[in-house]
Amino acid sequence: METTVNTAIHARPHVSATPAEPVVSFENVGLRYGIGPEVLEDVSFSLAPGSFHFLVGPSGAGKSSLLKLMYLALKPTRGLISLFGRDIATTPRRALPALRRRVGVVFQEYRLLNHLSAFDNVALPLRVARAGREEVRRHVTELLRWVGLQDHMHARPSTLSGGQQQRVAIARAVIARPRLLLADEPTGNIDDRMAFRLMHLFEELNRLGTTVVVATHNEALVTGMGHPVLRLDGGRADGGYNAARLLQPGDEAALAPVAGNRADGN
Amino acid sequence: MFDRRTDLQVGTDALGGFLPWLIALMVFLATLAILGSSALHQVAARWDQGAGATLTVQVPSGTNSAEDDRRVAAAIIKLETIHGIVAVYPVTDEAVSRLLSPWLGSMVDSPALPLPRLIDVTLSNDSDTSAYAVQSALATSLPGVVVDDHRIWLAHVVSMIRTAEALAFVILGMIIIACAVTVIFTTRTGLAVHHEAIAVMHLIGAQESYIARQFSHRALVLGLKGGVLGTVMALPVLLVSHLLGEQLPEGMLPEVVFDPWWWPLLAAPPLVAAFIATVTARLTVMRTLGRML
């Protein structure tokens, strides 16, 4: 699958003559934790509205860090990040919550609030956005039914299985119809049948205009779904760095116009 | 505004357990400080107003009562001629005994204790007549007469009471600071306990004010609860103080009257404590969240 995808990262879908403004754009972004080595180095890419990408790479390559930068949990050490056309570095803090509400996130470790029921966890993004009580009830009930948790609406996360918790986390991420959906290993604890079912939910959102990025190790999912792949490759070919770069499989040169430097680091 | 549903379980942490009791203790102390200072203010005002422009003339008593009466009458006649004196009247022996009985007990009526005859002199408000001038005027015809100027010792007493009042306000200020610091630390504890939940809410786009409101509402409820508790704790102490005051012999201290405006004064500490708790909790949360991206 990877070898057959040879499009630029921001190539799908281009329906108008003028290119749409990227939902996410990274330019020469670097990230290090504290005084440690850079975990991301010179990452440059942009995601077109309505695109669907898998983010793959070996463990420790920086997939989660990259997603954290995208959902504004971290600031880059250097470089430029734009979200929905706004430069994050110059966007005032008070405007960031509104940007975050347009991003749905499925966290790798779910991060459900254990003192709230499944219903209240899923309802959280709507309540934060000041949705009406009836609207919250209707949408949350419908979505929990869709992910097969209609009988566990009032259960606390601690009483749910890993797979059920994951479905609650996914429901929470998509309930507010985000414009950008980021999922970090969203199918790690569920069987393949449910994994494909949830991926089809993501595809449904994608068809409605949501840009989707799914970080996964699930090769079957990646090959079965047929979406472009972003590969985050840790280190240079000579192994001299532990830094990461975002590569387009089979066409490393495709990054050059966006990144302004070669993907191999030269 | 009073939606009881919260996304954070702030009611079950240290904030909910200790804050009402800490606030109750502070409100208890603040109530005593405020009402104590008000009572002192009233006492000082009475003393200031009642004895500020008076002198007392002491005519030493001898063995002959008729002679004492004559000397007192002569002193009164002389005093009435002095410029600046608006009233002169002799203090009866019964009144002297009543005034001294709290201090001397049954000894006051002992013939072995010679009590001077007293004359109360009222000066006009703009009078600059001094005790020394009055004594000089009396000394020629009535040797041995002593004139007490209340203004001198009263100025010291009133000054001392004003200092005590000021100290009460300093204590009140320290209580307010302690209340704010307590709320800051308990709120920070709450923030630490709920750090994960707050981080998740932050990442899904909750405004800082949305998160802060959950803490400040809780602090308001806990502050009011603690405030009312503290006021209830202070009431018996105030009642006992009032009863003890009533048991004091008449004249020992000016009577302290419970003014109607003391009621709002009594209601103020719990309301102020709840307000401080609410505002402090909100500012603490906003400041802490401000450090996040």
Contacts between the chains, C-beta under 8 A, distances in Angstrom:
chain1	res1	chain2	res2	distance
A	71	B	203	6.2
A	72	B	203	7.5
A	72	B	293	6.0
A	73	B	203	5.8
A	73	B	293	6.8
A	74	B	293	6.9
A	75	B	293	5.6
A	93	B	290	7.4
A	96	B	293	7.3
A	97	B	205	4.7
A	97	B	206	6.5
A	97	B	207	5.0
A	97	B	208	7.7
A	98	B	205	7.0
A	99	B	205	7.7
A	100	B	202	7.8
A	100	B	203	6.3
A	100	B	204	6.6
A	100	B	205	3.7
A	101	B	204	7.2
A	101	B	205	3.3
A	102	B	205	7.8
A	103	B	205	7.8
A	105	B	203	6.4
A	105	B	204	7.3
A	107	B	200	8.0
A	111	B	196	7.0
A	111	B	199	7.9
A	111	B	200	5.0
A	113	B	7	7.1
A	113	B	196	7.9
A	113	B	197	5.0
A	113	B	200	6.4
A	115	B	9	4.2
A	115	B	197	7.6
A	116	B	7	6.9
A	120	B	7	7.4
A	124	B	7	6.2
A	124	B	200	7.8
A	124	B	201	6.9
A	124	B	204	6.2
A	125	B	204	4.9
A	125	B	205	6.9
A	127	B	7	6.9
A	128	B	201	6.7
A	128	B	204	5.9
A	128	B	205	5.6
A	128	B	206	4.4
A	128	B	207	7.7
A	128	B	210	6.3
A	129	B	205	7.1
A	172	B	204	7.6
